[in-house]
């Protein structure tokens, strides 16, 4: 019995050691990717803030515009949901997917970005804006602007009348927050008090021309922050897994030593008993 128990413990220790080697490798990969992703996310924040302020300025002098991007209409809502392409990142994917379900809108269409978001929507049978598979790792600047142009065309066609973006905001290496932004219609933007800008051309044409660029810029910045958040969350999760594995190995080693000691004690007792019998 004791021998079998010791063999089971040894097999368990070997298994945990093998798993820990994998989690350590994943932590190193996540740390390496995080450096580049963090730099991109921090570089995109000033652009995102400046772009938002510019749109607020335009909107503050375009309240009477007849553009479809400004006026509220009855209809559905498109949720652009950015999750990860892979799991093993703690609560990263579940937090952003849970937030995308929090509004409980009746007429909802989703645009899932990332394999985890796409699988989540498909399992629940939710309506999707497109059948194309969009992976986060494949979204560069050009693809973000192409995606924004497609979204704006469908918005103008009335397939949905409001646009929300759900992604994970990168705060620090240890902190990420699932966030929802209202992008369209532009009435969701707060007005700012600024000096009168000089617009050349019809204000409706200006808005129709710059909104796709605005959506594309916001989308790209959100993708950069989401990728940095995913790498940070995976690094933290793998670090915790390594610590748990080390604690488990220490506990199993202690059990193994106790079992071995029990076997040795039993053998000594049997030898002494046999000697006394002689």
Steps between C-alpha positions, in 0.01 A plus 500: 500500500774743603707417190203559273427827676862614457488415129179702463658799674813479282282489186304800626817699571630420151171612344495830692865562407416452134206739523714759680756491219221589255362782715850643551557500124162669444584763763830578324326528162227725645764721666688532172185590304384737773793737452409569138124500562538741795702741287232492228219550752671795666581650161137472386350674806598860404368440148173360636454793739583760234264336252217495754555867586502592131168322446351676804608832351341419165181378662470805724451710185294242312202447727264597216661263252274261310769234468390148597807484724356779719127441527352233722280243326298204613668169428753249618839527666828363372744382766858472380650260755878457517613186685804275461596238245608260778412418857714443811489872582312500828174694487599707195256345251215434743502858634466666160241248377297544819503878452373464143191323640430753776283743304229243411396690186216334310622556146872419503757409237856401588831540324732261687872564468717216626441124496366491856239767427400330174459159667302656786253669262463192279427268794215727606365554150538879506463699178835600350569792267727289282594135455866587455741380766680800652798420720648764728856412400419569133353850550753757386426868435379446144263217593357707786415783261350256246289351778391847609398587144284186484340579837417856392348385171270259682418771756396737220294220343304467827606145593560643848464850642747509787853373542675388819856378541586248774867436571750474787677820596867465592565686827822340620688171497282376787173677422269478199136607482219388268359819343200593284504810274201660325625599154193566286289704468727793575245650738658273760804733491497776758521850357803717568528876515763601249560786262317481170697276261523565131322236295546494125200337336164367613503382862300185412755403237783566746341276764425223248862512387675503837280261700640183331852630572399570859354151548805341338740691726306415815477135394875471439582663835257262675661199331844615620375536858317167483811314384710656775231412755487140378878458526503653848209282616663184360832587665327548835299178461807293409697651788224396739491154343877464556468595865212255547701224332799564726277484808343178373841342436615595851187345648533182293871470585414520869239227456749288307764537772248407769387195303863392448572550868197285589627223271849511656355500852281202414797308358712570809214388725466175304877431522507566875193283555658219297826526697315482830308196380829321440 
